[in-house]
Amino acid sequence: MNNIKKTLKNSNLGTVIALIVLMIFVTILNPSFIRSNNLLNLLRQLTINGFIAYGMTFVILTGGIDLSVGSILGLTSAIFVGLAAKGMPMFISLIIALILGSILGLINGIFITKAKLAPFIVTLATMTIYRGLTLVYTNGRPIPGNRESRLFAFLGRGLVLNIPFQVILFFIVFIILYILLKKTAFGRKVYAVGGNEKASFIAGIKTDKVKIAIYTISGLMASIAGLILTSRLNSAGPQAGASYEMDAIAAVVLGGTSMTGGKGSLTGTLIGALILGVLNNGLNLLGVSSFYQQIVKGAVILLAVLVDRKRNK
């Protein structure tokens, strides 16, 4: 029994089992859940949160938090559509939006490392600032997308061999980030900083540069999510991305990444995002009110934190 508990604790097996049980439970309640169209729709829906959760994994692995990702999503998507509406080529607008997302994350990292401020305080402040900038830029109104642009439509609605492009991109980015985290010196530094920042600094790791890099990655992932969401909705709303940071944090913690840093994996985050995706999709299929869905999501986040605390003990 102890060996089984140890195996579940040190791997993603327990999370995988939870995912399978949840899928079986939802299928029993509504058999249409396992239809191919619904499963593809499920994957399409979870990619938005999944991209943000990827970046959040790097942040939480260092013992930090990023509350600004939803606002970064909103601001970058508004800039993306706004520039295109003013005549700028769609591809150039896309690149500018991705660069902007990276810069906004970079700003978070600089304040956290150079000003020695707590990540929670910095990202809480920038969350408000970035959302305010979005409201100013959009004047509080949605900006319609370019229906005639093939690139714009392809981002969130395109298909490759009958598979949504955003789902393919989702797994491509997963592979890239997985290699970065598990197979490179940078990835080892991320774990080292999260495990013991002072010891890492003494060992010669430039901890500030590592932290700045991971917040930059977080901003980039949020901007990618914003571009895809904007394409799907065919508009950029001033409140786009609101509260998305909570879903991302829940996915990361559900996947086994410790809120204290140093422990976790991108694979676990992927499974955590799948669990939330199945939960959301299942509740929708069962006709559960969106009001009650908020309660369930909050309970899941609380449960994830409690599990994380017990795991650390």
C-alpha positions as CSV (number, residue, x, y, z in Angstrom):
1,M,0.0,0.0,0.0
2,N,2.8,2.4,0.8
3,N,4.5,1.6,-2.5
4,I,1.3,2.4,-4.3
5,K,0.9,5.7,-2.5
6,K,4.5,6.6,-3.2
7,T,4.0,5.8,-6.9
8,L,0.9,8.0,-7.1
9,K,2.7,10.8,-5.3
10,N,5.8,10.8,-7.5
11,S,4.1,10.5,-10.9
12,N,1.1,11.8,-12.8
13,L,-0.6,8.4,-12.5
14,G,-3.1,9.6,-9.9
15,T,-4.1,12.6,-12.0
16,V,-4.5,10.4,-15.1
17,I,-6.8,8.0,-13.1
18,A,-8.8,11.0,-11.9
19,L,-9.2,12.1,-15.5
20,I,-10.3,8.7,-16.7
21,V,-12.8,8.3,-13.9
22,L,-14.2,11.7,-14.6
23,M,-14.6,10.9,-18.3
24,I,-16.3,7.6,-17.6
25,F,-18.7,9.3,-15.1
26,V,-19.7,12.1,-17.6
27,T,-20.1,9.5,-20.4
28,I,-22.5,7.4,-18.2
29,L,-24.6,10.6,-17.5
30,N,-24.5,11.7,-21.1
31,P,-23.2,9.2,-23.8
32,S,-22.9,12.0,-26.3
33,F,-19.7,13.1,-24.5
34,I,-17.6,10.5,-26.3
35,R,-18.7,11.5,-29.8
36,S,-15.8,12.7,-31.9
37,N,-17.3,16.1,-32.6
38,N,-17.8,16.7,-28.9
39,L,-14.2,15.6,-28.1
40,L,-12.8,17.9,-30.7
41,N,-14.9,20.7,-29.4
42,L,-13.6,19.9,-25.9
43,L,-10.0,20.1,-27.1
44,R,-10.7,23.3,-28.9
45,Q,-12.2,24.9,-25.8
46,L,-9.4,23.8,-23.4
47,T,-6.5,25.1,-25.5
48,I,-7.1,28.7,-24.4
49,N,-6.7,27.9,-20.8
50,G,-4.0,25.3,-21.7
51,F,-1.7,27.9,-23.3
52,I,-2.0,30.1,-20.3
53,A,-1.4,27.2,-18.0
54,Y,1.8,26.3,-19.8
55,G,3.3,29.6,-19.0
56,M,1.9,29.5,-15.5
57,T,3.7,26.2,-14.9
58,F,7.1,27.9,-15.4
59,V,6.1,30.7,-13.0
60,I,4.8,28.4,-10.2
61,L,7.8,26.1,-10.5
62,T,9.9,29.0,-9.3
63,G,7.5,29.7,-6.4
64,G,5.9,32.7,-8.1
65,I,2.4,33.5,-9.4
66,D,1.1,35.5,-12.4
67,L,-2.3,37.1,-12.0
68,S,-1.9,39.4,-15.0
69,V,-2.2,36.7,-17.7
70,G,-5.9,37.3,-18.3
71,S,-5.3,41.1,-18.7
72,I,-2.3,40.4,-21.0
73,L,-4.6,38.2,-23.1
74,G,-7.1,41.0,-23.4
75,L,-4.7,43.8,-24.2
76,T,-2.7,41.8,-26.8
77,S,-5.8,40.6,-28.6
78,A,-7.2,44.1,-28.7
79,I,-3.9,45.5,-30.1
80,F,-3.9,42.6,-32.7
81,V,-7.3,43.3,-34.0
82,G,-7.0,47.1,-33.6
83,L,-3.8,47.4,-35.7
84,A,-5.3,45.2,-38.4
85,A,-8.5,47.3,-38.5
86,K,-6.2,50.4,-39.1
87,G,-4.8,48.7,-42.2
88,M,-1.7,47.0,-40.9
89,P,-1.1,43.5,-42.5
90,M,-2.5,40.8,-40.3
91,F,0.7,38.9,-40.0
92,I,2.6,42.0,-38.8
93,S,-0.2,42.7,-36.3
94,L,0.1,39.1,-35.1
95,I,3.9,39.4,-34.5
96,I,3.5,42.8,-32.7
97,A,0.9,41.2,-30.4
98,L,3.2,38.3,-29.6
99,I,6.1,40.7,-28.9
100,L,3.9,42.9,-26.8
101,G,2.7,39.9,-24.7
102,S,6.3,38.9,-24.1
103,I,7.2,42.5,-23.1
104,L,4.3,42.7,-20.7
105,G,5.5,39.5,-19.0
106,L,9.1,40.9,-19.1
107,I,7.9,44.0,-17.2
108,N,6.5,41.7,-14.5
109,G,9.8,39.9,-14.2
110,I,11.8,43.1,-13.9
111,F,9.7,44.5,-11.1
112,I,9.8,41.2,-9.2
113,T,13.5,40.7,-9.5
114,K,15.0,44.3,-9.6
115,A,12.5,45.9,-7.2
116,K,12.4,42.8,-5.0
117,L,8.6,42.9,-4.9
118,A,6.4,39.9,-4.2
119,P,5.1,38.3,-7.5
120,F,1.5,38.4,-6.1
121,I,1.7,42.2,-5.6
122,V,3.4,43.0,-8.9
123,T,1.1,40.9,-11.0
124,L,-2.0,42.1,-9.1
125,A,-1.0,45.6,-9.9
126,T,-0.1,44.9,-13.6
127,M,-3.4,42.9,-13.9
128,T,-5.2,46.1,-13.1
129,I,-3.0,48.3,-15.3
130,Y,-3.1,46.1,-18.3
131,R,-6.9,45.8,-18.1
132,G,-7.1,49.6,-17.8
133,L,-5.0,50.0,-20.9
134,T,-7.3,47.6,-22.7
135,L,-10.3,49.6,-21.7
136,V,-8.7,52.8,-22.8
137,Y,-7.6,51.4,-26.2
138,T,-11.0,49.8,-27.0
139,N,-13.0,52.6,-25.4
140,G,-14.8,49.9,-23.5
141,R,-16.2,48.4,-26.7
142,P,-15.5,45.2,-28.7
143,I,-13.4,45.6,-31.8
144,P,-14.7,43.4,-34.7
145,G,-12.2,41.0,-36.4
146,N,-11.3,40.9,-40.1
147,R,-13.7,38.4,-41.6
148,E,-11.9,38.6,-45.0
149,S,-8.4,37.6,-43.6
150,R,-7.7,33.9,-44.0
151,L,-4.9,34.1,-41.5
152,F,-7.2,35.6,-38.9
153,A,-9.9,33.0,-39.5
154,F,-7.4,30.1,-39.6
155,L,-5.9,30.8,-36.1
156,G,-9.1,29.8,-34.2
157,R,-11.3,28.2,-36.8
158,G,-8.9,26.6,-39.3
159,L,-8.7,22.8,-39.8
160,V,-5.7,20.6,-40.7
161,L,-6.8,17.1,-41.7
162,N,-10.1,17.8,-40.0
163,I,-8.3,18.6,-36.8
164,P,-8.6,22.2,-35.4
165,F,-5.3,24.1,-36.0
166,Q,-5.3,25.5,-32.5
167,V,-5.3,21.9,-31.1
168,I,-2.3,21.0,-33.3
169,L,-0.5,24.2,-32.2
170,F,-1.4,23.4,-28.6
171,F,0.5,20.1,-28.7
172,I,3.4,21.5,-30.7
173,V,3.9,24.2,-28.1
174,F,3.7,21.5,-25.4
175,I,6.5,19.5,-27.0
176,I,8.7,22.6,-27.4
177,L,8.2,23.7,-23.8
178,Y,8.5,20.2,-22.5
179,I,11.9,19.9,-24.1
180,L,12.9,23.3,-22.8
181,L,11.9,22.4,-19.2
182,K,13.1,18.8,-19.1
183,K,16.0,18.6,-21.5
184,T,17.9,21.9,-21.2
185,A,20.1,23.7,-18.7
186,F,17.5,26.4,-18.5
187,G,14.8,23.9,-17.3
188,R,17.1,22.6,-14.6
189,K,17.7,26.1,-13.4
190,V,13.9,26.7,-13.2
191,Y,13.6,23.7,-10.9
192,A,16.7,24.8,-8.9
193,V,15.4,28.3,-8.3
194,G,12.0,27.0,-7.2
195,G,13.6,24.4,-4.9
196,N,16.0,26.8,-3.2
197,E,16.6,30.2,-4.6
198,K,19.4,31.1,-2.2
199,A,21.3,27.9,-2.8
200,S,20.9,28.4,-6.6
201,F,22.3,31.9,-6.4
202,I,25.3,30.6,-4.4
203,A,25.8,27.9,-7.0
204,G,26.2,30.5,-9.7
205,I,22.8,30.5,-11.2
206,K,21.6,33.9,-12.3
207,T,18.3,33.7,-10.6
208,D,17.0,37.1,-11.7
209,K,17.5,36.2,-15.4
210,V,15.7,32.9,-14.9
211,K,12.7,34.6,-13.3
212,I,12.6,37.3,-15.9
213,A,12.6,34.7,-18.6
214,I,9.8,32.6,-17.1
215,Y,7.5,35.7,-16.8
216,T,8.3,36.5,-20.4
217,I,7.3,33.0,-21.4
218,S,4.1,33.4,-19.4
219,G,3.3,36.7,-21.2
220,L,3.9,35.1,-24.6
221,M,1.6,32.1,-23.8
222,A,-1.1,34.5,-22.7
223,S,-0.8,36.4,-26.0
224,I,-1.0,33.2,-28.1
225,A,-4.2,32.3,-26.2
226,G,-5.5,35.8,-26.9
227,L,-5.0,35.6,-30.7
228,I,-6.8,32.2,-30.9
229,L,-9.7,33.4,-28.7
230,T,-10.1,36.5,-30.8
231,S,-10.2,34.5,-34.0
232,R,-12.8,32.1,-32.5
233,L,-15.0,35.0,-31.4
234,N,-14.2,37.2,-34.4
235,S,-13.8,40.1,-32.1
236,A,-11.6,41.5,-29.2
237,G,-13.6,42.4,-26.2
238,P,-12.4,44.8,-23.5
239,Q,-13.1,42.2,-20.8
240,A,-11.5,39.2,-22.7
241,G,-9.5,37.0,-20.5
242,A,-11.1,38.1,-17.2
243,S,-10.5,35.5,-14.4
244,Y,-8.6,33.2,-16.8
245,E,-5.7,33.2,-14.4
246,M,-7.7,31.2,-11.9
247,D,-8.4,28.4,-14.4
248,A,-4.8,28.3,-15.4
249,I,-3.6,28.1,-11.7
250,A,-6.2,25.4,-11.1
251,A,-4.9,23.4,-14.1
252,V,-1.3,23.7,-12.9
253,V,-2.0,22.7,-9.3
254,L,-4.3,19.9,-10.4
255,G,-1.5,18.6,-12.5
256,G,0.7,18.2,-9.4
257,T,2.9,21.3,-9.5
258,S,3.6,22.6,-6.0
259,M,2.6,26.1,-5.2
260,T,5.8,26.4,-3.2
261,G,7.9,25.7,-6.3
262,G,10.5,23.2,-7.4
263,K,8.1,20.3,-8.0
264,G,5.9,19.6,-11.0
265,S,5.8,19.0,-14.7
266,L,4.3,20.3,-17.9
267,T,2.8,16.9,-18.5
268,G,0.9,17.2,-15.2
269,T,-0.4,20.6,-16.3
270,L,-1.6,19.1,-19.6
271,I,-3.6,16.5,-17.7
272,G,-4.9,19.2,-15.3
273,A,-6.1,21.3,-18.2
274,L,-7.8,18.2,-19.6
275,I,-9.6,17.6,-16.3
276,L,-10.9,21.1,-16.3
277,G,-11.9,20.8,-19.9
278,V,-13.8,17.6,-19.3
279,L,-15.4,19.1,-16.2
280,N,-16.6,22.2,-18.1
281,N,-17.8,20.3,-21.1
282,G,-19.6,17.7,-19.0
283,L,-21.4,20.4,-17.0
284,N,-22.5,22.1,-20.2
285,L,-23.8,18.8,-21.6
286,L,-25.7,18.1,-18.4
287,G,-27.3,21.5,-18.7
288,V,-25.8,22.8,-15.4
289,S,-26.3,26.6,-15.0
290,S,-23.2,28.7,-15.5
291,F,-23.8,30.1,-12.0
292,Y,-23.4,26.6,-10.5
293,Q,-20.4,26.0,-12.7
294,Q,-18.6,28.9,-11.0
295,I,-19.2,27.2,-7.7
296,V,-17.8,23.9,-9.0
297,K,-14.7,25.6,-10.4
298,G,-14.1,27.4,-7.1
299,A,-14.4,24.1,-5.2
300,V,-12.0,22.4,-7.6
301,I,-9.4,25.2,-7.1
302,L,-9.8,24.9,-3.3
303,L,-9.5,21.1,-3.5
304,A,-6.4,21.4,-5.7
305,V,-4.7,23.7,-3.1
306,L,-5.6,21.3,-0.3
307,V,-4.2,18.4,-2.2
308,D,-1.0,20.4,-2.9
309,R,-0.6,21.2,0.8
310,K,-1.1,17.6,1.8
311,R,1.3,16.4,-0.8
312,N,4.0,18.8,0.5
313,K,3.5,17.6,4.0
